[in-house]
Amino acid sequence: MPPEEEHRVEVRLDRLLAERDLTLTQLADQVGLTLANLSVLKNGRARAIRFSTLTALCDALDCLPGDLLTLRAHSAEHPS
């Protein structure tokens, strides 16, 4: 398994928040997360996400997991 800091999962929370005219604070309140934890996720520093959290985010944002998460292509420096 590759080191966790080399993951290629990107979180599209900024785009979804803008499209829904929501702030991070409003979303945190809706899903019951701390603003700090949601910020870690938004900024791509999260090392994992629980399915219950992903479900709550998708419910609050009216989206599918694939709308929230995407996989960045392999870089030329780190082929697998």
Buried (B, 14 or more C-beta within 10 A) or exposed (E): EEEEEEBEEEBBBEEBBEEEEBEBEEBBEBBEBEBEEBBBBBEEEBEEBEEEBBEBBBEBBEBEEEBBBEEEEEEEEEEE
